[in-house]
Amino acid sequence: MIMPLPDQPSWDRSQFPPIGDYGFLSDCETTALVAPNGGIEWLCLPRMDSSSVFGAMLDRGAGSFRIHPDGVEVPAA
């Protein structure tokens, strides 16, 4: 008898990509985490120990930044 697989756990259906899918940009003074769609979702300015300017990787309403052509979305792989 084959047992059906259980539904996906709720963390698999998250609106947030896995942390390993983010890119890391740094010049040793400032650090940013870039989402798979190219948006900067974590950035602290002017130093790494400053408060975050963009925090969308923790809360979608906390802000992000992305430059892209109007109406074009980059698919997350």
mmCIF file of the N, C-alpha and C atoms, coordinates in Angstrom:
data_MODEL
# 
_entry.id   MODEL 
# 
loop_
_atom_site.group_PDB 
_atom_site.id 
_atom_site.type_symbol 
_atom_site.label_atom_id 
_atom_site.label_alt_id 
_atom_site.label_comp_id 
_atom_site.label_asym_id 
_atom_site.label_entity_id 
_atom_site.label_seq_id 
_atom_site.pdbx_PDB_ins_code 
_atom_site.Cartn_x 
_atom_site.Cartn_y 
_atom_site.Cartn_z 
_atom_site.occupancy 
_atom_site.B_iso_or_equiv 
_atom_site.pdbx_formal_charge 
_atom_site.auth_seq_id 
_atom_site.auth_comp_id 
_atom_site.auth_asym_id 
_atom_site.auth_atom_id 
_atom_site.pdbx_PDB_model_num 
ATOM 1   N N  . MET A 1 1  ? 0.842  -1.175 0.000   1.00 0.00 ? 1  MET A N  1 
ATOM 2   C CA . MET A 1 1  ? 0.000  0.000  0.000   1.00 0.00 ? 1  MET A CA 1 
ATOM 3   C C  . MET A 1 1  ? 0.892  1.245  0.000   1.00 0.00 ? 1  MET A C  1 
ATOM 4   N N  . ILE A 1 2  ? 0.600  2.157  -0.894  1.00 0.00 ? 2  ILE A N  1 
ATOM 5   C CA . ILE A 1 2  ? 1.363  3.400  -0.984  1.00 0.00 ? 2  ILE A CA 1 
ATOM 6   C C  . ILE A 1 2  ? 0.647  4.471  -0.188  1.00 0.00 ? 2  ILE A C  1 
ATOM 7   N N  . MET A 1 3  ? 1.384  5.085  0.723   1.00 0.00 ? 3  MET A N  1 
ATOM 8   C CA . MET A 1 3  ? 0.811  6.148  1.550   1.00 0.00 ? 3  MET A CA 1 
ATOM 9   C C  . MET A 1 3  ? 0.985  7.489  0.847   1.00 0.00 ? 3  MET A C  1 
ATOM 10  N N  . PRO A 1 4  ? -0.055 8.323  0.826   1.00 0.00 ? 4  PRO A N  1 
ATOM 11  C CA . PRO A 1 4  ? 0.096  9.649  0.208   1.00 0.00 ? 4  PRO A CA 1 
ATOM 12  C C  . PRO A 1 4  ? 1.045  10.510 1.046   1.00 0.00 ? 4  PRO A C  1 
ATOM 13  N N  . LEU A 1 5  ? 1.759  11.386 0.344   1.00 0.00 ? 5  LEU A N  1 
ATOM 14  C CA . LEU A 1 5  ? 2.653  12.309 1.051   1.00 0.00 ? 5  LEU A CA 1 
ATOM 15  C C  . LEU A 1 5  ? 1.827  13.347 1.795   1.00 0.00 ? 5  LEU A C  1 
ATOM 16  N N  . PRO A 1 6  ? 2.268  13.751 2.972   1.00 0.00 ? 6  PRO A N  1 
ATOM 17  C CA . PRO A 1 6  ? 1.542  14.794 3.690   1.00 0.00 ? 6  PRO A CA 1 
ATOM 18  C C  . PRO A 1 6  ? 1.666  16.123 2.961   1.00 0.00 ? 6  PRO A C  1 
ATOM 19  N N  . ASP A 1 7  ? 0.763  17.034 3.273   1.00 0.00 ? 7  ASP A N  1 
ATOM 20  C CA . ASP A 1 7  ? 0.843  18.379 2.691   1.00 0.00 ? 7  ASP A CA 1 
ATOM 21  C C  . ASP A 1 7  ? 2.187  18.998 3.031   1.00 0.00 ? 7  ASP A C  1 
ATOM 22  N N  . GLN A 1 8  ? 2.607  19.947 2.196   1.00 0.00 ? 8  GLN A N  1 
ATOM 23  C CA . GLN A 1 8  ? 3.858  20.640 2.474   1.00 0.00 ? 8  GLN A CA 1 
ATOM 24  C C  . GLN A 1 8  ? 3.761  21.356 3.810   1.00 0.00 ? 8  GLN A C  1 
ATOM 25  N N  . PRO A 1 9  ? 4.847  21.366 4.584   1.00 0.00 ? 9  PRO A N  1 
ATOM 26  C CA . PRO A 1 9  ? 4.850  22.153 5.810   1.00 0.00 ? 9  PRO A CA 1 
ATOM 27  C C  . PRO A 1 9  ? 4.650  23.630 5.490   1.00 0.00 ? 9  PRO A C  1 
ATOM 28  N N  . SER A 1 10 ? 4.119  24.378 6.418   1.00 0.00 ? 10 SER A N  1 
ATOM 29  C CA . SER A 1 10 ? 3.828  25.789 6.173   1.00 0.00 ? 10 SER A CA 1 
ATOM 30  C C  . SER A 1 10 ? 5.074  26.585 5.818   1.00 0.00 ? 10 SER A C  1 
ATOM 31  N N  . TRP A 1 11 ? 6.263  26.190 6.323   1.00 0.00 ? 11 TRP A N  1 
ATOM 32  C CA . TRP A 1 11 ? 7.468  26.956 6.007   1.00 0.00 ? 11 TRP A CA 1 
ATOM 33  C C  . TRP A 1 11 ? 7.886  26.787 4.560   1.00 0.00 ? 11 TRP A C  1 
ATOM 34  N N  . ASP A 1 12 ? 7.404  25.746 3.866   1.00 0.00 ? 12 ASP A N  1 
ATOM 35  C CA . ASP A 1 12 ? 7.705  25.583 2.445   1.00 0.00 ? 12 ASP A CA 1 
ATOM 36  C C  . ASP A 1 12 ? 6.888  26.538 1.583   1.00 0.00 ? 12 ASP A C  1 
ATOM 37  N N  . ARG A 1 13 ? 5.808  27.050 2.098   1.00 0.00 ? 13 ARG A N  1 
ATOM 38  C CA . ARG A 1 13 ? 4.941  27.952 1.342   1.00 0.00 ? 13 ARG A CA 1 
ATOM 39  C C  . ARG A 1 13 ? 5.145  29.391 1.752   1.00 0.00 ? 13 ARG A C  1 
ATOM 40  N N  . SER A 1 14 ? 6.255  29.707 2.345   1.00 0.00 ? 14 SER A N  1 
ATOM 41  C CA . SER A 1 14 ? 6.539  31.049 2.828   1.00 0.00 ? 14 SER A CA 1 
ATOM 42  C C  . SER A 1 14 ? 6.648  32.041 1.679   1.00 0.00 ? 14 SER A C  1 
ATOM 43  N N  . GLN A 1 15 ? 6.326  33.294 1.953   1.00 0.00 ? 15 GLN A N  1 
ATOM 44  C CA . GLN A 1 15 ? 6.487  34.356 0.964   1.00 0.00 ? 15 GLN A CA 1 
ATOM 45  C C  . GLN A 1 15 ? 7.944  34.808 0.873   1.00 0.00 ? 15 GLN A C  1 
ATOM 46  N N  . PHE A 1 16 ? 8.798  34.271 1.717   1.00 0.00 ? 16 PHE A N  1 
ATOM 47  C CA . PHE A 1 16 ? 10.204 34.641 1.747   1.00 0.00 ? 16 PHE A CA 1 
ATOM 48  C C  . PHE A 1 16 ? 11.054 33.540 1.114   1.00 0.00 ? 16 PHE A C  1 
ATOM 49  N N  . PRO A 1 17 ? 12.006 33.903 0.242   1.00 0.00 ? 17 PRO A N  1 
ATOM 50  C CA . PRO A 1 17 ? 12.912 32.887 -0.308  1.00 0.00 ? 17 PRO A CA 1 
ATOM 51  C C  . PRO A 1 17 ? 13.807 32.322 0.794   1.00 0.00 ? 17 PRO A C  1 
ATOM 52  N N  . PRO A 1 18 ? 14.335 31.124 0.616   1.00 0.00 ? 18 PRO A N  1 
ATOM 53  C CA . PRO A 1 18 ? 15.298 30.596 1.586   1.00 0.00 ? 18 PRO A CA 1 
ATOM 54  C C  . PRO A 1 18 ? 16.520 31.519 1.666   1.00 0.00 ? 18 PRO A C  1 
ATOM 55  N N  . ILE A 1 19 ? 17.118 31.634 2.822   1.00 0.00 ? 19 ILE A N  1 
ATOM 56  C CA . ILE A 1 19 ? 18.240 32.557 3.022   1.00 0.00 ? 19 ILE A CA 1 
ATOM 57  C C  . ILE A 1 19 ? 19.392 32.245 2.061   1.00 0.00 ? 19 ILE A C  1 
ATOM 58  N N  . GLY A 1 20 ? 19.570 30.991 1.692   1.00 0.00 ? 20 GLY A N  1 
ATOM 59  C CA . GLY A 1 20 ? 20.633 30.616 0.769   1.00 0.00 ? 20 GLY A CA 1 
ATOM 60  C C  . GLY A 1 20 ? 20.435 31.132 -0.649  1.00 0.00 ? 20 GLY A C  1 
ATOM 61  N N  . ASP A 1 21 ? 19.216 31.596 -0.973  1.00 0.00 ? 21 ASP A N  1 
ATOM 62  C CA . ASP A 1 21 ? 18.937 32.132 -2.297  1.00 0.00 ? 21 ASP A CA 1 
ATOM 63  C C  . ASP A 1 21 ? 19.284 33.618 -2.419  1.00 0.00 ? 21 ASP A C  1 
ATOM 64  N N  . TYR A 1 22 ? 19.605 34.262 -1.307  1.00 0.00 ? 22 TYR A N  1 
ATOM 65  C CA . TYR A 1 22 ? 19.963 35.681 -1.330  1.00 0.00 ? 22 TYR A CA 1 
ATOM 66  C C  . TYR A 1 22 ? 21.423 35.856 -1.734  1.00 0.00 ? 22 TYR A C  1 
ATOM 67  N N  . GLY A 1 23 ? 21.700 36.946 -2.420  1.00 0.00 ? 23 GLY A N  1 
ATOM 68  C CA . GLY A 1 23 ? 23.075 37.316 -2.745  1.00 0.00 ? 23 GLY A CA 1 
ATOM 69  C C  . GLY A 1 23 ? 23.610 38.247 -1.674  1.00 0.00 ? 23 GLY A C  1 
ATOM 70  N N  . PHE A 1 24 ? 24.904 38.250 -1.469  1.00 0.00 ? 24 PHE A N  1 
ATOM 71  C CA . PHE A 1 24 ? 25.553 39.064 -0.441  1.00 0.00 ? 24 PHE A CA 1 
ATOM 72  C C  . PHE A 1 24 ? 26.492 40.043 -1.130  1.00 0.00 ? 24 PHE A C  1 
ATOM 73  N N  . LEU A 1 25 ? 26.268 41.337 -0.920  1.00 0.00 ? 25 LEU A N  1 
ATOM 74  C CA . LEU A 1 25 ? 27.128 42.380 -1.472  1.00 0.00 ? 25 LEU A CA 1 
ATOM 75  C C  . LEU A 1 25 ? 27.765 43.130 -0.325  1.00 0.00 ? 25 LEU A C  1 
ATOM 76  N N  . SER A 1 26 ? 29.065 43.392 -0.422  1.00 0.00 ? 26 SER A N  1 
ATOM 77  C CA . SER A 1 26 ? 29.748 44.112 0.641   1.00 0.00 ? 26 SER A CA 1 
ATOM 78  C C  . SER A 1 26 ? 31.015 44.768 0.109   1.00 0.00 ? 26 SER A C  1 
ATOM 79  N N  . ASP A 1 27 ? 31.337 45.922 0.683   1.00 0.00 ? 27 ASP A N  1 
ATOM 80  C CA . ASP A 1 27 ? 32.615 46.565 0.407   1.00 0.00 ? 27 ASP A CA 1 
ATOM 81  C C  . ASP A 1 27 ? 33.435 46.660 1.699   1.00 0.00 ? 27 ASP A C  1 
ATOM 82  N N  . CYS A 1 28 ? 33.105 45.801 2.651   1.00 0.00 ? 28 CYS A N  1 
ATOM 83  C CA . CYS A 1 28 ? 33.733 45.734 3.984   1.00 0.00 ? 28 CYS A CA 1 
ATOM 84  C C  . CYS A 1 28 ? 33.338 46.908 4.879   1.00 0.00 ? 28 CYS A C  1 
ATOM 85  N N  . GLU A 1 29 ? 32.496 47.786 4.403   1.00 0.00 ? 29 GLU A N  1 
ATOM 86  C CA . GLU A 1 29 ? 31.954 48.884 5.200   1.00 0.00 ? 29 GLU A CA 1 
ATOM 87  C C  . GLU A 1 29 ? 30.430 48.786 5.275   1.00 0.00 ? 29 GLU A C  1 
ATOM 88  N N  . THR A 1 30 ? 29.819 48.448 4.168   1.00 0.00 ? 30 THR A N  1 
ATOM 89  C CA . THR A 1 30 ? 28.370 48.341 4.043   1.00 0.00 ? 30 THR A CA 1 
ATOM 90  C C  . THR A 1 30 ? 28.042 46.963 3.482   1.00 0.00 ? 30 THR A C  1 
ATOM 91  N N  . THR A 1 31 ? 26.920 46.402 3.932   1.00 0.00 ? 31 THR A N  1 
ATOM 92  C CA . THR A 1 31 ? 26.516 45.065 3.502   1.00 0.00 ? 31 THR A CA 1 
ATOM 93  C C  . THR A 1 31 ? 25.056 45.090 3.071   1.00 0.00 ? 31 THR A C  1 
ATOM 94  N N  . ALA A 1 32 ? 24.740 44.379 1.993   1.00 0.00 ? 32 ALA A N  1 
ATOM 95  C CA . ALA A 1 32 ? 23.358 44.275 1.525   1.00 0.00 ? 32 ALA A CA 1 
ATOM 96  C C  . ALA A 1 32 ? 23.069 42.814 1.175   1.00 0.00 ? 32 ALA A C  1 
ATOM 97  N N  . LEU A 1 33 ? 21.833 42.400 1.414   1.00 0.00 ? 33 LEU A N  1 
ATOM 98  C CA . LEU A 1 33 ? 21.352 41.099 0.969   1.00 0.00 ? 33 LEU A CA 1 
ATOM 99  C C  . LEU A 1 33 ? 20.375 41.338 -0.173  1.00 0.00 ? 33 LEU A C  1 
ATOM 100 N N  . VAL A 1 34 ? 20.607 40.657 -1.297  1.00 0.00 ? 34 VAL A N  1 
ATOM 101 C CA . VAL A 1 34 ? 19.832 40.856 -2.508  1.00 0.00 ? 34 VAL A CA 1 
ATOM 102 C C  . VAL A 1 34 ? 18.984 39.615 -2.768  1.00 0.00 ? 34 VAL A C  1 
ATOM 103 N N  . ALA A 1 35 ? 17.690 39.818 -2.919  1.00 0.00 ? 35 ALA A N  1 
ATOM 104 C CA . ALA A 1 35 ? 16.734 38.724 -3.166  1.00 0.00 ? 35 ALA A CA 1 
ATOM 105 C C  . ALA A 1 35 ? 16.904 38.181 -4.578  1.00 0.00 ? 35 ALA A C  1 
ATOM 106 N N  . PRO A 1 36 ? 16.372 36.993 -4.844  1.00 0.00 ? 36 PRO A N  1 
ATOM 107 C CA . PRO A 1 36 ? 16.466 36.412 -6.184  1.00 0.00 ? 36 PRO A CA 1 
ATOM 108 C C  . PRO A 1 36 ? 15.866 37.304 -7.277  1.00 0.00 ? 36 PRO A C  1 
ATOM 109 N N  . ASN A 1 37 ? 14.924 38.183 -6.940  1.00 0.00 ? 37 ASN A N  1 
ATOM 110 C CA . ASN A 1 37 ? 14.339 39.067 -7.951  1.00 0.00 ? 37 ASN A CA 1 
ATOM 111 C C  . ASN A 1 37 ? 15.159 40.335 -8.165  1.00 0.00 ? 37 ASN A C  1 
ATOM 112 N N  . GLY A 1 38 ? 16.290 40.464 -7.476  1.00 0.00 ? 38 GLY A N  1 
ATOM 113 C CA . GLY A 1 38 ? 17.162 41.624 -7.649  1.00 0.00 ? 38 GLY A CA 1 
ATOM 114 C C  . GLY A 1 38 ? 16.912 42.747 -6.672  1.00 0.00 ? 38 GLY A C  1 
ATOM 115 N N  . GLY A 1 39 ? 15.908 42.613 -5.812  1.00 0.00 ? 39 GLY A N  1 
ATOM 116 C CA . GLY A 1 39 ? 15.613 43.657 -4.830  1.00 0.00 ? 39 GLY A CA 1 
ATOM 117 C C  . GLY A 1 39 ? 16.542 43.576 -3.625  1.00 0.00 ? 39 GLY A C  1 
ATOM 118 N N  . ILE A 1 40 ? 16.970 44.731 -3.144  1.00 0.00 ? 40 ILE A N  1 
ATOM 119 C CA . ILE A 1 40 ? 17.771 44.775 -1.916  1.00 0.00 ? 40 ILE A CA 1 
ATOM 120 C C  . ILE A 1 40 ? 16.793 44.699 -0.750  1.00 0.00 ? 40 ILE A C  1 
ATOM 121 N N  . GLU A 1 41 ? 16.863 43.620 0.015   1.00 0.00 ? 41 GLU A N  1 
ATOM 122 C CA . GLU A 1 41 ? 15.906 43.397 1.087   1.00 0.00 ? 41 GLU A CA 1 
ATOM 123 C C  . GLU A 1 41 ? 16.508 43.568 2.476   1.00 0.00 ? 41 GLU A C  1 
ATOM 124 N N  . TRP A 1 42 ? 17.812 43.752 2.573   1.00 0.00 ? 42 TRP A N  1 
ATOM 125 C CA . TRP A 1 42 ? 18.437 44.037 3.867   1.00 0.00 ? 42 TRP A CA 1 
ATOM 126 C C  . TRP A 1 42 ? 19.631 44.937 3.628   1.00 0.00 ? 42 TRP A C  1 
ATOM 127 N N  . LEU A 1 43 ? 19.635 46.099 4.288   1.00 0.00 ? 43 LEU A N  1 
ATOM 128 C CA . LEU A 1 43 ? 20.731 47.051 4.131   1.00 0.00 ? 43 LEU A CA 1 
ATOM 129 C C  . LEU A 1 43 ? 20.787 47.931 5.363   1.00 0.00 ? 43 LEU A C  1 
ATOM 130 N N  . CYS A 1 44 ? 21.941 48.012 5.961   1.00 0.00 ? 44 CYS A N  1 
ATOM 131 C CA . CYS A 1 44 ? 22.171 48.898 7.098   1.00 0.00 ? 44 CYS A CA 1 
ATOM 132 C C  . CYS A 1 44 ? 23.128 50.002 6.663   1.00 0.00 ? 44 CYS A C  1 
ATOM 133 N N  . LEU A 1 45 ? 22.754 51.243 6.913   1.00 0.00 ? 45 LEU A N  1 
ATOM 134 C CA . LEU A 1 45 ? 23.593 52.389 6.535   1.00 0.00 ? 45 LEU A CA 1 
ATOM 135 C C  . LEU A 1 45 ? 23.785 53.310 7.724   1.00 0.00 ? 45 LEU A C  1 
ATOM 136 N N  . PRO A 1 46 ? 24.899 53.951 7.895   1.00 0.00 ? 46 PRO A N  1 
ATOM 137 C CA . PRO A 1 46 ? 26.079 53.932 7.027   1.00 0.00 ? 46 PRO A CA 1 
ATOM 138 C C  . PRO A 1 46 ? 27.056 52.800 7.344   1.00 0.00 ? 46 PRO A C  1 
ATOM 139 N N  . ARG A 1 47 ? 26.812 52.052 8.440   1.00 0.00 ? 47 ARG A N  1 
ATOM 140 C CA . ARG A 1 47 ? 27.713 50.956 8.816   1.00 0.00 ? 47 ARG A CA 1 
ATOM 141 C C  . ARG A 1 47 ? 26.897 49.697 9.072   1.00 0.00 ? 47 ARG A C  1 
ATOM 142 N N  . MET A 1 48 ? 27.595 48.554 9.168   1.00 0.00 ? 48 MET A N  1 
ATOM 143 C CA . MET A 1 48 ? 26.904 47.284 9.375   1.00 0.00 ? 48 MET A CA 1 
ATOM 144 C C  . MET A 1 48 ? 26.187 47.204 10.725  1.00 0.00 ? 48 MET A C  1 
ATOM 145 N N  . ASP A 1 49 ? 26.636 47.966 11.723  1.00 0.00 ? 49 ASP A N  1 
ATOM 146 C CA . ASP A 1 49 ? 25.971 47.911 13.029  1.00 0.00 ? 49 ASP A CA 1 
ATOM 147 C C  . ASP A 1 49 ? 24.909 48.999 13.185  1.00 0.00 ? 49 ASP A C  1 
ATOM 148 N N  . SER A 1 50 ? 24.581 49.692 12.094  1.00 0.00 ? 50 SER A N  1 
ATOM 149 C CA . SER A 1 50 ? 23.516 50.701 12.112  1.00 0.00 ? 50 SER A CA 1 
ATOM 150 C C  . SER A 1 50 ? 22.152 50.022 11.979  1.00 0.00 ? 50 SER A C  1 
ATOM 151 N N  . SER A 1 51 ? 21.117 50.786 12.221  1.00 0.00 ? 51 SER A N  1 
ATOM 152 C CA . SER A 1 51 ? 19.755 50.268 12.014  1.00 0.00 ? 51 SER A CA 1 
ATOM 153 C C  . SER A 1 51 ? 19.535 49.970 10.536  1.00 0.00 ? 51 SER A C  1 
ATOM 154 N N  . SER A 1 52 ? 18.651 49.011 10.254  1.00 0.00 ? 52 SER A N  1 
ATOM 155 C CA . SER A 1 52 ? 18.407 48.655 8.856   1.00 0.00 ? 52 SER A CA 1 
ATOM 156 C C  . SER A 1 52 ? 17.580 49.730 8.150   1.00 0.00 ? 52 SER A C  1 
ATOM 157 N N  . VAL A 1 53 ? 17.930 49.972 6.903   1.00 0.00 ? 53 VAL A N  1 
ATOM 158 C CA . VAL A 1 53 ? 17.179 50.890 6.046   1.00 0.00 ? 53 VAL A CA 1 
ATOM 159 C C  . VAL A 1 53 ? 16.094 50.106 5.322   1.00 0.00 ? 53 VAL A C  1 
ATOM 160 N N  . PHE A 1 54 ? 16.469 48.936 4.813   1.00 0.00 ? 54 PHE A N  1 
ATOM 161 C CA . PHE A 1 54 ? 15.530 48.034 4.164   1.00 0.00 ? 54 PHE A CA 1 
ATOM 162 C C  . PHE A 1 54 ? 15.521 46.738 4.960   1.00 0.00 ? 54 PHE A C  1 
ATOM 163 N N  . GLY A 1 55 ? 14.337 46.234 5.273   1.00 0.00 ? 55 GLY A N  1 
ATOM 164 C CA . GLY A 1 55 ? 14.236 45.015 6.068   1.00 0.00 ? 55 GLY A CA 1 
ATOM 165 C C  . GLY A 1 55 ? 13.176 44.062 5.570   1.00 0.00 ? 55 GLY A C  1 
ATOM 166 N N  . ALA A 1 56 ? 12.910 44.053 4.260   1.00 0.00 ? 56 ALA A N  1 
ATOM 167 C CA . ALA A 1 56 ? 11.836 43.235 3.703   1.00 0.00 ? 56 ALA A CA 1 
ATOM 168 C C  . ALA A 1 56 ? 12.077 41.742 3.867   1.00 0.00 ? 56 ALA A C  1 
ATOM 169 N N  . MET A 1 57 ? 13.317 41.325 4.132   1.00 0.00 ? 57 MET A N  1 
ATOM 170 C CA . MET A 1 57 ? 13.541 39.889 4.304   1.00 0.00 ? 57 MET A CA 1 
ATOM 171 C C  . MET A 1 57 ? 12.970 39.388 5.626   1.00 0.00 ? 57 MET A C  1 
ATOM 172 N N  . LEU A 1 58 ? 12.629 40.314 6.532   1.00 0.00 ? 58 LEU A N  1 
ATOM 173 C CA . LEU A 1 58 ? 12.003 39.941 7.800   1.00 0.00 ? 58 LEU A CA 1 
ATOM 174 C C  . LEU A 1 58 ? 10.519 40.269 7.832   1.00 0.00 ? 58 LEU A C  1 
ATOM 175 N N  . ASP A 1 59 ? 10.134 41.315 7.099   1.00 0.00 ? 59 ASP A N  1 
ATOM 176 C CA . ASP A 1 59 ? 8.748  41.781 7.090   1.00 0.00 ? 59 ASP A CA 1 
ATOM 177 C C  . ASP A 1 59 ? 8.511  42.447 5.739   1.00 0.00 ? 59 ASP A C  1 
ATOM 178 N N  . ARG A 1 60 ? 7.602  41.918 4.933   1.00 0.00 ? 60 ARG A N  1 
ATOM 179 C CA . ARG A 1 60 ? 7.365  42.452 3.596   1.00 0.00 ? 60 ARG A CA 1 
ATOM 180 C C  . ARG A 1 60 ? 6.998  43.931 3.600   1.00 0.00 ? 60 ARG A C  1 
ATOM 181 N N  . GLY A 1 61 ? 6.512  44.459 4.684   1.00 0.00 ? 61 GLY A N  1 
ATOM 182 C CA . GLY A 1 61 ? 6.165  45.871 4.775   1.00 0.00 ? 61 GLY A CA 1 
ATOM 183 C C  . GLY A 1 61 ? 7.321  46.749 5.241   1.00 0.00 ? 61 GLY A C  1 
ATOM 184 N N  . ALA A 1 62 ? 8.492  46.156 5.481   1.00 0.00 ? 62 ALA A N  1 
ATOM 185 C CA . ALA A 1 62 ? 9.619  46.908 6.039   1.00 0.00 ? 62 ALA A CA 1 
ATOM 186 C C  . ALA A 1 62 ? 10.493 47.565 4.979   1.00 0.00 ? 62 ALA A C  1 
ATOM 187 N N  . GLY A 1 63 ? 10.150 47.451 3.721   1.00 0.00 ? 63 GLY A N  1 
ATOM 188 C CA . GLY A 1 63 ? 10.843 48.175 2.666   1.00 0.00 ? 63 GLY A CA 1 
ATOM 189 C C  . GLY A 1 63 ? 11.915 47.389 1.951   1.00 0.00 ? 63 GLY A C  1 
ATOM 190 N N  . SER A 1 64 ? 12.056 47.714 0.678   1.00 0.00 ? 64 SER A N  1 
ATOM 191 C CA . SER A 1 64 ? 13.101 47.144 -0.159  1.00 0.00 ? 64 SER A CA 1 
ATOM 192 C C  . SER A 1 64 ? 13.384 48.150 -1.264  1.00 0.00 ? 64 SER A C  1 
ATOM 193 N N  . PHE A 1 65 ? 14.385 47.864 -2.090  1.00 0.00 ? 65 PHE A N  1 
ATOM 194 C CA . PHE A 1 65 ? 14.770 48.772 -3.161  1.00 0.00 ? 65 PHE A CA 1 
ATOM 195 C C  . PHE A 1 65 ? 15.136 47.945 -4.375  1.00 0.00 ? 65 PHE A C  1 
ATOM 196 N N  . ARG A 1 66 ? 14.626 48.363 -5.523  1.00 0.00 ? 66 ARG A N  1 
ATOM 197 C CA . ARG A 1 66 ? 14.927 47.631 -6.752  1.00 0.00 ? 66 ARG A CA 1 
ATOM 198 C C  . ARG A 1 66 ? 14.796 48.570 -7.936  1.00 0.00 ? 66 ARG A C  1 
ATOM 199 N N  . ILE A 1 67 ? 15.787 48.543 -8.820  1.00 0.00 ? 67 ILE A N  1 
ATOM 200 C CA . ILE A 1 67 ? 15.716 49.301 -10.067 1.00 0.00 ? 67 ILE A CA 1 
ATOM 201 C C  . ILE A 1 67 ? 15.474 48.285 -11.179 1.00 0.00 ? 67 ILE A C  1 
ATOM 202 N N  . HIS A 1 68 ? 14.413 48.515 -11.950 1.00 0.00 ? 68 HIS A N  1 
ATOM 203 C CA . HIS A 1 68 ? 14.082 47.607 -13.035 1.00 0.00 ? 68 HIS A CA 1 
ATOM 204 C C  . HIS A 1 68 ? 13.203 48.304 -14.040 1.00 0.00 ? 68 HIS A C  1 
ATOM 205 N N  . PRO A 1 69 ? 13.125 47.797 -15.264 1.00 0.00 ? 69 PRO A N  1 
ATOM 206 C CA . PRO A 1 69 ? 12.216 48.378 -16.245 1.00 0.00 ? 69 PRO A CA 1 
ATOM 207 C C  . PRO A 1 69 ? 10.768 48.243 -15.787 1.00 0.00 ? 69 PRO A C  1 
ATOM 208 N N  . ASP A 1 70 ? 9.962  49.235 -16.052 1.00 0.00 ? 70 ASP A N  1 
ATOM 209 C CA . ASP A 1 70 ? 8.556  49.235 -15.641 1.00 0.00 ? 70 ASP A CA 1 
ATOM 210 C C  . ASP A 1 70 ? 7.822  48.022 -16.215 1.00 0.00 ? 70 ASP A C  1 
ATOM 211 N N  . GLY A 1 71 ? 7.137  47.298 -15.346 1.00 0.00 ? 71 GLY A N  1 
ATOM 212 C CA . GLY A 1 71 ? 6.325  46.160 -15.752 1.00 0.00 ? 71 GLY A CA 1 
ATOM 213 C C  . GLY A 1 71 ? 7.090  44.864 -15.962 1.00 0.00 ? 71 GLY A C  1 
ATOM 214 N N  . VAL A 1 72 ? 8.387  44.851 -15.695 1.00 0.00 ? 72 VAL A N  1 
ATOM 215 C CA . VAL A 1 72 ? 9.181  43.646 -15.898 1.00 0.00 ? 72 VAL A CA 1 
ATOM 216 C C  . VAL A 1 72 ? 9.516  43.038 -14.538 1.00 0.00 ? 72 VAL A C  1 
ATOM 217 N N  . GLU A 1 73 ? 9.206  41.771 -14.372 1.00 0.00 ? 73 GLU A N  1 
ATOM 218 C CA . GLU A 1 73 ? 9.536  41.037 -13.144 1.00 0.00 ? 73 GLU A CA 1 
ATOM 219 C C  . GLU A 1 73 ? 10.541 39.963 -13.481 1.00 0.00 ? 73 GLU A C  1 
ATOM 220 N N  . VAL A 1 74 ? 11.564 39.842 -12.680 1.00 0.00 ? 74 VAL A N  1 
ATOM 221 C CA . VAL A 1 74 ? 12.571 38.788 -12.869 1.00 0.00 ? 74 VAL A CA 1 
ATOM 222 C C  . VAL A 1 74 ? 12.087 37.573 -12.082 1.00 0.00 ? 74 VAL A C  1 
ATOM 223 N N  . PRO A 1 75 ? 11.939 36.425 -12.737 1.00 0.00 ? 75 PRO A N  1 
ATOM 224 C CA . PRO A 1 75 ? 11.456 35.259 -12.010 1.00 0.00 ? 75 PRO A CA 1 
ATOM 225 C C  . PRO A 1 75 ? 12.487 34.759 -11.001 1.00 0.00 ? 75 PRO A C  1 
ATOM 226 N N  . ALA A 1 76 ? 12.009 34.366 -9.843  1.00 0.00 ? 76 ALA A N  1 
ATOM 227 C CA . ALA A 1 76 ? 12.890 33.752 -8.842  1.00 0.00 ? 76 ALA A CA 1 
ATOM 228 C C  . ALA A 1 76 ? 13.068 32.302 -9.226  1.00 0.00 ? 76 ALA A C  1 
ATOM 229 N N  . ALA A 1 77 ? 14.316 31.867 -9.345  1.00 0.00 ? 77 ALA A N  1 
ATOM 230 C CA . ALA A 1 77 ? 14.587 30.491 -9.757  1.00 0.00 ? 77 ALA A CA 1 
ATOM 231 C C  . ALA A 1 77 ? 14.380 29.529 -8.622  1.00 0.00 ? 77 ALA A C  1 
# 
